[in-house]
Amino acid sequence: MVVCLCQGVSEKRVRAAISAGAHSRKAVTKACGAGAGCGGCHAAIRELICEQQAQAAAHTDVSEAPLLAPLEPAAVCA
């Protein structure tokens, strides 16, 4: 599925950028270009970030928590 029509960026590329550490919409845009055009995909990008954060949180061992950096933007996913 294409997330960003302006830049032709797929969901797979956005997810890869998020997995590589892009935890904000601006960071995703910098990493893969998604969101650099009209902005119509910004909500979809934030949704993918939140989804991936929720999945990561569900698979995080509490004993590992101090080693993890906080993901941004937490308020967006609330």
mmJSON file of the N, C-alpha and C atoms, coordinates in Angstrom:
{"data_MODEL":{"atom_site":{
"group_PDB":["ATOM","ATOM","ATOM","ATOM","ATOM","ATOM","ATOM","ATOM","ATOM","ATOM","ATOM","ATOM","ATOM","ATOM","ATOM","ATOM","ATOM","ATOM","ATOM","ATOM","ATOM","ATOM","ATOM","ATOM","ATOM","ATOM","ATOM","ATOM","ATOM","ATOM","ATOM","ATOM","ATOM","ATOM","ATOM","ATOM","ATOM","ATOM","ATOM","ATOM","ATOM","ATOM","ATOM","ATOM","ATOM","ATOM","ATOM","ATOM","ATOM","ATOM","ATOM","ATOM","ATOM","ATOM","ATOM","ATOM","ATOM","ATOM","ATOM","ATOM","ATOM","ATOM","ATOM","ATOM","ATOM","ATOM","ATOM","ATOM","ATOM","ATOM","ATOM","ATOM","ATOM","ATOM","ATOM","ATOM","ATOM","ATOM","ATOM","ATOM","ATOM","ATOM","ATOM","ATOM","ATOM","ATOM","ATOM","ATOM","ATOM","ATOM","ATOM","ATOM","ATOM","ATOM","ATOM","ATOM","ATOM","ATOM","ATOM","ATOM","ATOM","ATOM","ATOM","ATOM","ATOM","ATOM","ATOM","ATOM","ATOM","ATOM","ATOM","ATOM","ATOM","ATOM","ATOM","ATOM","ATOM","ATOM","ATOM","ATOM","ATOM","ATOM","ATOM","ATOM","ATOM","ATOM","ATOM","ATOM","ATOM","ATOM","ATOM","ATOM","ATOM","ATOM","ATOM","ATOM","ATOM","ATOM","ATOM","ATOM","ATOM","ATOM","ATOM","ATOM","ATOM","ATOM","ATOM","ATOM","ATOM","ATOM","ATOM","ATOM","ATOM","ATOM","ATOM","ATOM","ATOM","ATOM","ATOM","ATOM","ATOM","ATOM","ATOM","ATOM","ATOM","ATOM","ATOM","ATOM","ATOM","ATOM","ATOM","ATOM","ATOM","ATOM","ATOM","ATOM","ATOM","ATOM","ATOM","ATOM","ATOM","ATOM","ATOM","ATOM","ATOM","ATOM","ATOM","ATOM","ATOM","ATOM","ATOM","ATOM","ATOM","ATOM","ATOM","ATOM","ATOM","ATOM","ATOM","ATOM","ATOM","ATOM","ATOM","ATOM","ATOM","ATOM","ATOM","ATOM","ATOM","ATOM","ATOM","ATOM","ATOM","ATOM","ATOM","ATOM","ATOM","ATOM","ATOM","ATOM","ATOM","ATOM","ATOM","ATOM","ATOM","ATOM","ATOM","ATOM","ATOM","ATOM","ATOM","ATOM","ATOM","ATOM"],
"id":[1,2,3,4,5,6,7,8,9,10,11,12,13,14,15,16,17,18,19,20,21,22,23,24,25,26,27,28,29,30,31,32,33,34,35,36,37,38,39,40,41,42,43,44,45,46,47,48,49,50,51,52,53,54,55,56,57,58,59,60,61,62,63,64,65,66,67,68,69,70,71,72,73,74,75,76,77,78,79,80,81,82,83,84,85,86,87,88,89,90,91,92,93,94,95,96,97,98,99,100,101,102,103,104,105,106,107,108,109,110,111,112,113,114,115,116,117,118,119,120,121,122,123,124,125,126,127,128,129,130,131,132,133,134,135,136,137,138,139,140,141,142,143,144,145,146,147,148,149,150,151,152,153,154,155,156,157,158,159,160,161,162,163,164,165,166,167,168,169,170,171,172,173,174,175,176,177,178,179,180,181,182,183,184,185,186,187,188,189,190,191,192,193,194,195,196,197,198,199,200,201,202,203,204,205,206,207,208,209,210,211,212,213,214,215,216,217,218,219,220,221,222,223,224,225,226,227,228,229,230,231,232,233,234],
"type_symbol":["N","C","C","N","C","C","N","C","C","N","C","C","N","C","C","N","C","C","N","C","C","N","C","C","N","C","C","N","C","C","N","C","C","N","C","C","N","C","C","N","C","C","N","C","C","N","C","C","N","C","C","N","C","C","N","C","C","N","C","C","N","C","C","N","C","C","N","C","C","N","C","C","N","C","C","N","C","C","N","C","C","N","C","C","N","C","C","N","C","C","N","C","C","N","C","C","N","C","C","N","C","C","N","C","C","N","C","C","N","C","C","N","C","C","N","C","C","N","C","C","N","C","C","N","C","C","N","C","C","N","C","C","N","C","C","N","C","C","N","C","C","N","C","C","N","C","C","N","C","C","N","C","C","N","C","C","N","C","C","N","C","C","N","C","C","N","C","C","N","C","C","N","C","C","N","C","C","N","C","C","N","C","C","N","C","C","N","C","C","N","C","C","N","C","C","N","C","C","N","C","C","N","C","C","N","C","C","N","C","C","N","C","C","N","C","C","N","C","C","N","C","C","N","C","C","N","C","C","N","C","C","N","C","C"],
"label_atom_id":["N","CA","C","N","CA","C","N","CA","C","N","CA","C","N","CA","C","N","CA","C","N","CA","C","N","CA","C","N","CA","C","N","CA","C","N","CA","C","N","CA","C","N","CA","C","N","CA","C","N","CA","C","N","CA","C","N","CA","C","N","CA","C","N","CA","C","N","CA","C","N","CA","C","N","CA","C","N","CA","C","N","CA","C","N","CA","C","N","CA","C","N","CA","C","N","CA","C","N","CA","C","N","CA","C","N","CA","C","N","CA","C","N","CA","C","N","CA","C","N","CA","C","N","CA","C","N","CA","C","N","CA","C","N","CA","C","N","CA","C","N","CA","C","N","CA","C","N","CA","C","N","CA","C","N","CA","C","N","CA","C","N","CA","C","N","CA","C","N","CA","C","N","CA","C","N","CA","C","N","CA","C","N","CA","C","N","CA","C","N","CA","C","N","CA","C","N","CA","C","N","CA","C","N","CA","C","N","CA","C","N","CA","C","N","CA","C","N","CA","C","N","CA","C","N","CA","C","N","CA","C","N","CA","C","N","CA","C","N","CA","C","N","CA","C","N","CA","C","N","CA","C","N","CA","C","N","CA","C","N","CA","C","N","CA","C","N","CA","C","N","CA","C"],
"label_alt_id":[null,null,null,null,null,null,null,null,null,null,null,null,null,null,null,null,null,null,null,null,null,null,null,null,null,null,null,null,null,null,null,null,null,null,null,null,null,null,null,null,null,null,null,null,null,null,null,null,null,null,null,null,null,null,null,null,null,null,null,null,null,null,null,null,null,null,null,null,null,null,null,null,null,null,null,null,null,null,null,null,null,null,null,null,null,null,null,null,null,null,null,null,null,null,null,null,null,null,null,null,null,null,null,null,null,null,null,null,null,null,null,null,null,null,null,null,null,null,null,null,null,null,null,null,null,null,null,null,null,null,null,null,null,null,null,null,null,null,null,null,null,null,null,null,null,null,null,null,null,null,null,null,null,null,null,null,null,null,null,null,null,null,null,null,null,null,null,null,null,null,null,null,null,null,null,null,null,null,null,null,null,null,null,null,null,null,null,null,null,null,null,null,null,null,null,null,null,null,null,null,null,null,null,null,null,null,null,null,null,null,null,null,null,null,null,null,null,null,null,null,null,null,null,null,null,null,null,null,null,null,null,null,null,null],
"label_comp_id":["MET","MET","MET","VAL","VAL","VAL","VAL","VAL","VAL","CYS","CYS","CYS","LEU","LEU","LEU","CYS","CYS","CYS","GLN","GLN","GLN","GLY","GLY","GLY","VAL","VAL","VAL","SER","SER","SER","GLU","GLU","GLU","LYS","LYS","LYS","ARG","ARG","ARG","VAL","VAL","VAL","ARG","ARG","ARG","ALA","ALA","ALA","ALA","ALA","ALA","ILE","ILE","ILE","SER","SER","SER","ALA","ALA","ALA","GLY","GLY","GLY","ALA","ALA","ALA","HIS","HIS","HIS","SER","SER","SER","ARG","ARG","ARG","LYS","LYS","LYS","ALA","ALA","ALA","VAL","VAL","VAL","THR","THR","THR","LYS","LYS","LYS","ALA","ALA","ALA","CYS","CYS","CYS","GLY","GLY","GLY","ALA","ALA","ALA","GLY","GLY","GLY","ALA","ALA","ALA","GLY","GLY","GLY","CYS","CYS","CYS","GLY","GLY","GLY","GLY","GLY","GLY","CYS","CYS","CYS","HIS","HIS","HIS","ALA","ALA","ALA","ALA","ALA","ALA","ILE","ILE","ILE","ARG","ARG","ARG","GLU","GLU","GLU","LEU","LEU","LEU","ILE","ILE","ILE","CYS","CYS","CYS","GLU","GLU","GLU","GLN","GLN","GLN","GLN","GLN","GLN","ALA","ALA","ALA","GLN","GLN","GLN","ALA","ALA","ALA","ALA","ALA","ALA","ALA","ALA","ALA","HIS","HIS","HIS","THR","THR","THR","ASP","ASP","ASP","VAL","VAL","VAL","SER","SER","SER","GLU","GLU","GLU","ALA","ALA","ALA","PRO","PRO","PRO","LEU","LEU","LEU","LEU","LEU","LEU","ALA","ALA","ALA","PRO","PRO","PRO","LEU","LEU","LEU","GLU","GLU","GLU","PRO","PRO","PRO","ALA","ALA","ALA","ALA","ALA","ALA","VAL","VAL","VAL","CYS","CYS","CYS","ALA","ALA","ALA"],
"label_asym_id":["A","A","A","A","A","A","A","A","A","A","A","A","A","A","A","A","A","A","A","A","A","A","A","A","A","A","A","A","A","A","A","A","A","A","A","A","A","A","A","A","A","A","A","A","A","A","A","A","A","A","A","A","A","A","A","A","A","A","A","A","A","A","A","A","A","A","A","A","A","A","A","A","A","A","A","A","A","A","A","A","A","A","A","A","A","A","A","A","A","A","A","A","A","A","A","A","A","A","A","A","A","A","A","A","A","A","A","A","A","A","A","A","A","A","A","A","A","A","A","A","A","A","A","A","A","A","A","A","A","A","A","A","A","A","A","A","A","A","A","A","A","A","A","A","A","A","A","A","A","A","A","A","A","A","A","A","A","A","A","A","A","A","A","A","A","A","A","A","A","A","A","A","A","A","A","A","A","A","A","A","A","A","A","A","A","A","A","A","A","A","A","A","A","A","A","A","A","A","A","A","A","A","A","A","A","A","A","A","A","A","A","A","A","A","A","A","A","A","A","A","A","A","A","A","A","A","A","A","A","A","A","A","A","A"],
"label_entity_id":["1","1","1","1","1","1","1","1","1","1","1","1","1","1","1","1","1","1","1","1","1","1","1","1","1","1","1","1","1","1","1","1","1","1","1","1","1","1","1","1","1","1","1","1","1","1","1","1","1","1","1","1","1","1","1","1","1","1","1","1","1","1","1","1","1","1","1","1","1","1","1","1","1","1","1","1","1","1","1","1","1","1","1","1","1","1","1","1","1","1","1","1","1","1","1","1","1","1","1","1","1","1","1","1","1","1","1","1","1","1","1","1","1","1","1","1","1","1","1","1","1","1","1","1","1","1","1","1","1","1","1","1","1","1","1","1","1","1","1","1","1","1","1","1","1","1","1","1","1","1","1","1","1","1","1","1","1","1","1","1","1","1","1","1","1","1","1","1","1","1","1","1","1","1","1","1","1","1","1","1","1","1","1","1","1","1","1","1","1","1","1","1","1","1","1","1","1","1","1","1","1","1","1","1","1","1","1","1","1","1","1","1","1","1","1","1","1","1","1","1","1","1","1","1","1","1","1","1","1","1","1","1","1","1"],
"label_seq_id":[1,1,1,2,2,2,3,3,3,4,4,4,5,5,5,6,6,6,7,7,7,8,8,8,9,9,9,10,10,10,11,11,11,12,12,12,13,13,13,14,14,14,15,15,15,16,16,16,17,17,17,18,18,18,19,19,19,20,20,20,21,21,21,22,22,22,23,23,23,24,24,24,25,25,25,26,26,26,27,27,27,28,28,28,29,29,29,30,30,30,31,31,31,32,32,32,33,33,33,34,34,34,35,35,35,36,36,36,37,37,37,38,38,38,39,39,39,40,40,40,41,41,41,42,42,42,43,43,43,44,44,44,45,45,45,46,46,46,47,47,47,48,48,48,49,49,49,50,50,50,51,51,51,52,52,52,53,53,53,54,54,54,55,55,55,56,56,56,57,57,57,58,58,58,59,59,59,60,60,60,61,61,61,62,62,62,63,63,63,64,64,64,65,65,65,66,66,66,67,67,67,68,68,68,69,69,69,70,70,70,71,71,71,72,72,72,73,73,73,74,74,74,75,75,75,76,76,76,77,77,77,78,78,78],
"pdbx_PDB_ins_code":[null,null,null,null,null,null,null,null,null,null,null,null,null,null,null,null,null,null,null,null,null,null,null,null,null,null,null,null,null,null,null,null,null,null,null,null,null,null,null,null,null,null,null,null,null,null,null,null,null,null,null,null,null,null,null,null,null,null,null,null,null,null,null,null,null,null,null,null,null,null,null,null,null,null,null,null,null,null,null,null,null,null,null,null,null,null,null,null,null,null,null,null,null,null,null,null,null,null,null,null,null,null,null,null,null,null,null,null,null,null,null,null,null,null,null,null,null,null,null,null,null,null,null,null,null,null,null,null,null,null,null,null,null,null,null,null,null,null,null,null,null,null,null,null,null,null,null,null,null,null,null,null,null,null,null,null,null,null,null,null,null,null,null,null,null,null,null,null,null,null,null,null,null,null,null,null,null,null,null,null,null,null,null,null,null,null,null,null,null,null,null,null,null,null,null,null,null,null,null,null,null,null,null,null,null,null,null,null,null,null,null,null,null,null,null,null,null,null,null,null,null,null,null,null,null,null,null,null,null,null,null,null,null,null],
"Cartn_x":[0.834,0.0,0.891,0.499,1.233,0.691,1.571,1.184,1.249,2.319,2.536,2.489,1.393,1.232,2.18,2.398,3.262,4.677,5.196,6.571,6.659,5.514,5.495,6.142,5.853,6.466,5.475,5.927,5.072,5.014,3.993,3.853,5.073,5.575,6.745,7.951,8.166,9.294,9.083,7.841,7.554,7.806,7.315,7.53,9.013,9.774,11.218,11.887,11.458,12.012,11.704,10.488,10.091,10.913,11.062,11.851,13.309,13.793,15.182,15.38,14.29,14.441,13.708,12.971,12.204,10.902,10.86,9.709,8.856,8.988,8.107,7.826,6.78,6.448,7.595,8.195,9.316,10.508,10.761,11.87,11.594,10.339,9.968,10.179,9.764,9.942,11.422,12.239,13.677,14.268,13.78,14.327,13.933,12.667,12.223,11.474,11.22,10.556,9.049,8.452,6.996,6.576,5.596,5.096,5.724,6.585,7.288,6.482,5.362,4.563,3.408,2.211,0.997,0.606,1.08,0.739,-0.474,-1.077,-2.257,-2.002,-0.765,-0.431,0.067,0.156,0.703,-0.042,-1.347,-2.134,-1.838,-1.702,-1.4,-0.016,0.935,2.287,2.251,1.559,1.45,0.759,-0.246,-0.939,0.004,0.841,1.804,2.83,3.258,4.195,3.554,2.33,1.622,1.416,1.052,0.838,2.126,3.233,4.503,4.962,4.69,5.034,4.228,2.956,2.102,2.589,2.986,3.506,4.804,5.661,6.933,6.697,5.757,5.456,4.9,4.102,3.51,4.563,5.673,6.726,7.946,7.835,8.959,8.925,10.023,10.189,10.44,9.736,9.863,11.313,12.041,13.432,14.308,13.876,14.642,14.282,13.202,12.683,13.721,14.58,15.542,16.525,16.71,17.651,17.053,15.744,15.079,14.943,15.193,14.988,13.5,12.978,11.555,11.246,10.116,9.676,8.907,9.062,8.361,7.374,6.315,5.691,4.656,4.893,3.99,2.607,2.518,1.22,0.336,0.912,0.153,-0.581,-0.012,-0.573,-1.562,-1.722,-2.596,-4.054],
"Cartn_y":[-1.166,0.0,1.246,2.255,3.509,4.424,4.901,5.807,7.245,7.587,8.955,8.981,9.503,9.56,10.571,11.694,12.742,12.239,11.464,10.988,9.523,8.862,7.457,6.528,6.746,5.95,4.914,3.68,2.567,2.452,1.741,1.448,0.679,-0.223,-1.021,-0.12,0.898,1.815,2.669,3.091,3.872,3.018,1.783,0.887,0.621,0.484,0.269,1.486,2.679,3.899,3.963,3.603,3.607,2.576,1.396,0.339,0.745,1.575,2.027,3.205,3.679,4.718,6.017,6.109,7.322,7.268,7.933,7.833,9.095,9.933,11.092,11.237,11.982,12.178,12.863,13.853,14.558,13.634,12.747,11.797,10.814,10.386,9.499,10.219,11.481,12.262,12.371,12.632,12.737,11.406,10.314,8.995,8.458,8.68,8.043,8.965,10.2,11.165,11.224,10.254,10.259,11.464,12.199,13.361,14.668,14.638,15.85,16.689,16.168,16.891,17.636,17.256,17.99,17.832,16.787,16.559,15.677,15.228,14.387,13.048,12.629,11.335,11.447,12.654,12.833,12.011,11.985,11.203,9.713,9.228,7.811,7.464,8.367,8.139,8.074,9.023,9.009,7.734,7.288,6.053,4.857,4.795,3.695,3.755,4.962,5.12,4.595,5.007,4.574,3.067,2.523,1.078,0.33,0.79,0.111,0.286,1.455,1.669,0.734,0.564,-0.324,-1.769,-2.175,-3.526,-3.717,-2.709,-2.795,-2.865,-2.067,-2.062,-3.407,-4.022,-5.317,-6.416,-6.222,-7.237,-6.875,-5.829,-5.388,-6.063,-6.686,-7.288,-6.147,-6.147,-5.093,-4.956,-6.044,-5.983,-5.235,-5.098,-4.385,-2.902,-2.487,-1.128,-0.031,-0.128,0.952,1.133,0.115,0.192,0.845,1.0,1.526,3.038,3.704,5.15,5.412,6.495,6.796,7.061,6.563,6.768,8.064,8.784,10.053,9.908,10.587,11.432,10.643,10.392,9.585,10.198,11.513,12.177,11.965,11.8,11.595,10.267,9.29,7.942,7.719,8.672,8.501,8.421],
"Cartn_z":[0.0,0.0,0.0,-0.727,-0.759,0.336,1.198,2.277,1.787,1.088,0.613,-0.906,-1.43,-2.881,-3.515,-2.857,-3.423,-3.682,-2.745,-2.836,-3.27,-3.385,-3.801,-2.782,-1.499,-0.443,0.074,0.103,0.525,2.046,2.498,3.921,4.418,3.602,3.974,4.258,3.423,3.632,4.878,5.126,6.329,7.563,7.557,8.695,8.911,7.831,7.952,8.592,8.212,8.799,10.293,10.663,12.074,12.845,12.279,12.923,13.095,12.174,12.234,13.183,13.814,14.817,14.557,13.474,13.19,13.984,15.129,16.022,16.055,15.048,14.89,13.394,13.073,11.662,10.942,11.568,10.942,10.71,11.657,11.503,10.374,10.239,9.128,7.799,7.728,6.509,6.156,7.146,6.909,6.443,7.018,6.716,5.343,4.952,3.701,2.756,3.159,2.291,2.429,3.083,3.25,4.067,3.584,4.296,3.863,2.882,2.449,1.461,0.992,0.007,0.636,0.28,0.658,2.123,2.789,4.196,4.401,3.324,3.438,4.114,4.169,4.764,6.202,6.732,8.078,9.121,9.055,10.024,9.89,8.66,8.435,8.98,8.803,9.324,10.844,11.478,12.942,13.427,12.696,13.059,13.008,11.984,11.869,12.998,13.364,14.481,15.765,16.031,17.242,17.256,16.117,16.014,16.332,15.774,15.999,17.449,18.046,19.451,20.35,20.044,20.833,20.726,19.537,19.343,20.108,20.073,20.789,22.292,22.787,24.219,24.667,23.816,24.152,24.213,23.514,23.465,24.298,25.108,25.923,27.275,27.626,28.947,29.94,31.033,32.032,32.492,32.565,33.013,32.019,30.771,29.758,29.7,30.321,30.195,30.453,31.469,31.689,30.534,29.724,28.616,27.379,27.333,26.155,26.222,25.107,25.027,24.841,25.383,25.2,23.734,23.291,21.917,21.821,20.739,20.552,19.426,19.361,20.367,21.133,22.374,23.19,23.291,23.37,23.509,22.296,21.128,19.904,19.935,20.58,20.598,21.73,22.601,23.75,23.354],
"occupancy":[1.0,1.0,1.0,1.0,1.0,1.0,1.0,1.0,1.0,1.0,1.0,1.0,1.0,1.0,1.0,1.0,1.0,1.0,1.0,1.0,1.0,1.0,1.0,1.0,1.0,1.0,1.0,1.0,1.0,1.0,1.0,1.0,1.0,1.0,1.0,1.0,1.0,1.0,1.0,1.0,1.0,1.0,1.0,1.0,1.0,1.0,1.0,1.0,1.0,1.0,1.0,1.0,1.0,1.0,1.0,1.0,1.0,1.0,1.0,1.0,1.0,1.0,1.0,1.0,1.0,1.0,1.0,1.0,1.0,1.0,1.0,1.0,1.0,1.0,1.0,1.0,1.0,1.0,1.0,1.0,1.0,1.0,1.0,1.0,1.0,1.0,1.0,1.0,1.0,1.0,1.0,1.0,1.0,1.0,1.0,1.0,1.0,1.0,1.0,1.0,1.0,1.0,1.0,1.0,1.0,1.0,1.0,1.0,1.0,1.0,1.0,1.0,1.0,1.0,1.0,1.0,1.0,1.0,1.0,1.0,1.0,1.0,1.0,1.0,1.0,1.0,1.0,1.0,1.0,1.0,1.0,1.0,1.0,1.0,1.0,1.0,1.0,1.0,1.0,1.0,1.0,1.0,1.0,1.0,1.0,1.0,1.0,1.0,1.0,1.0,1.0,1.0,1.0,1.0,1.0,1.0,1.0,1.0,1.0,1.0,1.0,1.0,1.0,1.0,1.0,1.0,1.0,1.0,1.0,1.0,1.0,1.0,1.0,1.0,1.0,1.0,1.0,1.0,1.0,1.0,1.0,1.0,1.0,1.0,1.0,1.0,1.0,1.0,1.0,1.0,1.0,1.0,1.0,1.0,1.0,1.0,1.0,1.0,1.0,1.0,1.0,1.0,1.0,1.0,1.0,1.0,1.0,1.0,1.0,1.0,1.0,1.0,1.0,1.0,1.0,1.0,1.0,1.0,1.0,1.0,1.0,1.0,1.0,1.0,1.0,1.0,1.0,1.0,1.0,1.0,1.0,1.0,1.0,1.0],
"B_iso_or_equiv":[0.0,0.0,0.0,0.0,0.0,0.0,0.0,0.0,0.0,0.0,0.0,0.0,0.0,0.0,0.0,0.0,0.0,0.0,0.0,0.0,0.0,0.0,0.0,0.0,0.0,0.0,0.0,0.0,0.0,0.0,0.0,0.0,0.0,0.0,0.0,0.0,0.0,0.0,0.0,0.0,0.0,0.0,0.0,0.0,0.0,0.0,0.0,0.0,0.0,0.0,0.0,0.0,0.0,0.0,0.0,0.0,0.0,0.0,0.0,0.0,0.0,0.0,0.0,0.0,0.0,0.0,0.0,0.0,0.0,0.0,0.0,0.0,0.0,0.0,0.0,0.0,0.0,0.0,0.0,0.0,0.0,0.0,0.0,0.0,0.0,0.0,0.0,0.0,0.0,0.0,0.0,0.0,0.0,0.0,0.0,0.0,0.0,0.0,0.0,0.0,0.0,0.0,0.0,0.0,0.0,0.0,0.0,0.0,0.0,0.0,0.0,0.0,0.0,0.0,0.0,0.0,0.0,0.0,0.0,0.0,0.0,0.0,0.0,0.0,0.0,0.0,0.0,0.0,0.0,0.0,0.0,0.0,0.0,0.0,0.0,0.0,0.0,0.0,0.0,0.0,0.0,0.0,0.0,0.0,0.0,0.0,0.0,0.0,0.0,0.0,0.0,0.0,0.0,0.0,0.0,0.0,0.0,0.0,0.0,0.0,0.0,0.0,0.0,0.0,0.0,0.0,0.0,0.0,0.0,0.0,0.0,0.0,0.0,0.0,0.0,0.0,0.0,0.0,0.0,0.0,0.0,0.0,0.0,0.0,0.0,0.0,0.0,0.0,0.0,0.0,0.0,0.0,0.0,0.0,0.0,0.0,0.0,0.0,0.0,0.0,0.0,0.0,0.0,0.0,0.0,0.0,0.0,0.0,0.0,0.0,0.0,0.0,0.0,0.0,0.0,0.0,0.0,0.0,0.0,0.0,0.0,0.0,0.0,0.0,0.0,0.0,0.0,0.0,0.0,0.0,0.0,0.0,0.0,0.0],
"pdbx_formal_charge":[null,null,null,null,null,null,null,null,null,null,null,null,null,null,null,null,null,null,null,null,null,null,null,null,null,null,null,null,null,null,null,null,null,null,null,null,null,null,null,null,null,null,null,null,null,null,null,null,null,null,null,null,null,null,null,null,null,null,null,null,null,null,null,null,null,null,null,null,null,null,null,null,null,null,null,null,null,null,null,null,null,null,null,null,null,null,null,null,null,null,null,null,null,null,null,null,null,null,null,null,null,null,null,null,null,null,null,null,null,null,null,null,null,null,null,null,null,null,null,null,null,null,null,null,null,null,null,null,null,null,null,null,null,null,null,null,null,null,null,null,null,null,null,null,null,null,null,null,null,null,null,null,null,null,null,null,null,null,null,null,null,null,null,null,null,null,null,null,null,null,null,null,null,null,null,null,null,null,null,null,null,null,null,null,null,null,null,null,null,null,null,null,null,null,null,null,null,null,null,null,null,null,null,null,null,null,null,null,null,null,null,null,null,null,null,null,null,null,null,null,null,null,null,null,null,null,null,null,null,null,null,null,null,null],
"auth_seq_id":[1,1,1,2,2,2,3,3,3,4,4,4,5,5,5,6,6,6,7,7,7,8,8,8,9,9,9,10,10,10,11,11,11,12,12,12,13,13,13,14,14,14,15,15,15,16,16,16,17,17,17,18,18,18,19,19,19,20,20,20,21,21,21,22,22,22,23,23,23,24,24,24,25,25,25,26,26,26,27,27,27,28,28,28,29,29,29,30,30,30,31,31,31,32,32,32,33,33,33,34,34,34,35,35,35,36,36,36,37,37,37,38,38,38,39,39,39,40,40,40,41,41,41,42,42,42,43,43,43,44,44,44,45,45,45,46,46,46,47,47,47,48,48,48,49,49,49,50,50,50,51,51,51,52,52,52,53,53,53,54,54,54,55,55,55,56,56,56,57,57,57,58,58,58,59,59,59,60,60,60,61,61,61,62,62,62,63,63,63,64,64,64,65,65,65,66,66,66,67,67,67,68,68,68,69,69,69,70,70,70,71,71,71,72,72,72,73,73,73,74,74,74,75,75,75,76,76,76,77,77,77,78,78,78],
"auth_comp_id":["MET","MET","MET","VAL","VAL","VAL","VAL","VAL","VAL","CYS","CYS","CYS","LEU","LEU","LEU","CYS","CYS","CYS","GLN","GLN","GLN","GLY","GLY","GLY","VAL","VAL","VAL","SER","SER","SER","GLU","GLU","GLU","LYS","LYS","LYS","ARG","ARG","ARG","VAL","VAL","VAL","ARG","ARG","ARG","ALA","ALA","ALA","ALA","ALA","ALA","ILE","ILE","ILE","SER","SER","SER","ALA","ALA","ALA","GLY","GLY","GLY","ALA","ALA","ALA","HIS","HIS","HIS","SER","SER","SER","ARG","ARG","ARG","LYS","LYS","LYS","ALA","ALA","ALA","VAL","VAL","VAL","THR","THR","THR","LYS","LYS","LYS","ALA","ALA","ALA","CYS","CYS","CYS","GLY","GLY","GLY","ALA","ALA","ALA","GLY","GLY","GLY","ALA","ALA","ALA","GLY","GLY","GLY","CYS","CYS","CYS","GLY","GLY","GLY","GLY","GLY","GLY","CYS","CYS","CYS","HIS","HIS","HIS","ALA","ALA","ALA","ALA","ALA","ALA","ILE","ILE","ILE","ARG","ARG","ARG","GLU","GLU","GLU","LEU","LEU","LEU","ILE","ILE","ILE","CYS","CYS","CYS","GLU","GLU","GLU","GLN","GLN","GLN","GLN","GLN","GLN","ALA","ALA","ALA","GLN","GLN","GLN","ALA","ALA","ALA","ALA","ALA","ALA","ALA","ALA","ALA","HIS","HIS","HIS","THR","THR","THR","ASP","ASP","ASP","VAL","VAL","VAL","SER","SER","SER","GLU","GLU","GLU","ALA","ALA","ALA","PRO","PRO","PRO","LEU","LEU","LEU","LEU","LEU","LEU","ALA","ALA","ALA","PRO","PRO","PRO","LEU","LEU","LEU","GLU","GLU","GLU","PRO","PRO","PRO","ALA","ALA","ALA","ALA","ALA","ALA","VAL","VAL","VAL","CYS","CYS","CYS","ALA","ALA","ALA"],
"auth_asym_id":["A","A","A","A","A","A","A","A","A","A","A","A","A","A","A","A","A","A","A","A","A","A","A","A","A","A","A","A","A","A","A","A","A","A","A","A","A","A","A","A","A","A","A","A","A","A","A","A","A","A","A","A","A","A","A","A","A","A","A","A","A","A","A","A","A","A","A","A","A","A","A","A","A","A","A","A","A","A","A","A","A","A","A","A","A","A","A","A","A","A","A","A","A","A","A","A","A","A","A","A","A","A","A","A","A","A","A","A","A","A","A","A","A","A","A","A","A","A","A","A","A","A","A","A","A","A","A","A","A","A","A","A","A","A","A","A","A","A","A","A","A","A","A","A","A","A","A","A","A","A","A","A","A","A","A","A","A","A","A","A","A","A","A","A","A","A","A","A","A","A","A","A","A","A","A","A","A","A","A","A","A","A","A","A","A","A","A","A","A","A","A","A","A","A","A","A","A","A","A","A","A","A","A","A","A","A","A","A","A","A","A","A","A","A","A","A","A","A","A","A","A","A","A","A","A","A","A","A","A","A","A","A","A","A"],
"auth_atom_id":["N","CA","C","N","CA","C","N","CA","C","N","CA","C","N","CA","C","N","CA","C","N","CA","C","N","CA","C","N","CA","C","N","CA","C","N","CA","C","N","CA","C","N","CA","C","N","CA","C","N","CA","C","N","CA","C","N","CA","C","N","CA","C","N","CA","C","N","CA","C","N","CA","C","N","CA","C","N","CA","C","N","CA","C","N","CA","C","N","CA","C","N","CA","C","N","CA","C","N","CA","C","N","CA","C","N","CA","C","N","CA","C","N","CA","C","N","CA","C","N","CA","C","N","CA","C","N","CA","C","N","CA","C","N","CA","C","N","CA","C","N","CA","C","N","CA","C","N","CA","C","N","CA","C","N","CA","C","N","CA","C","N","CA","C","N","CA","C","N","CA","C","N","CA","C","N","CA","C","N","CA","C","N","CA","C","N","CA","C","N","CA","C","N","CA","C","N","CA","C","N","CA","C","N","CA","C","N","CA","C","N","CA","C","N","CA","C","N","CA","C","N","CA","C","N","CA","C","N","CA","C","N","CA","C","N","CA","C","N","CA","C","N","CA","C","N","CA","C","N","CA","C","N","CA","C","N","CA","C","N","CA","C","N","CA","C","N","CA","C","N","CA","C"],
"pdbx_PDB_model_num":[1,1,1,1,1,1,1,1,1,1,1,1,1,1,1,1,1,1,1,1,1,1,1,1,1,1,1,1,1,1,1,1,1,1,1,1,1,1,1,1,1,1,1,1,1,1,1,1,1,1,1,1,1,1,1,1,1,1,1,1,1,1,1,1,1,1,1,1,1,1,1,1,1,1,1,1,1,1,1,1,1,1,1,1,1,1,1,1,1,1,1,1,1,1,1,1,1,1,1,1,1,1,1,1,1,1,1,1,1,1,1,1,1,1,1,1,1,1,1,1,1,1,1,1,1,1,1,1,1,1,1,1,1,1,1,1,1,1,1,1,1,1,1,1,1,1,1,1,1,1,1,1,1,1,1,1,1,1,1,1,1,1,1,1,1,1,1,1,1,1,1,1,1,1,1,1,1,1,1,1,1,1,1,1,1,1,1,1,1,1,1,1,1,1,1,1,1,1,1,1,1,1,1,1,1,1,1,1,1,1,1,1,1,1,1,1,1,1,1,1,1,1,1,1,1,1,1,1,1,1,1,1,1,1]
}}}
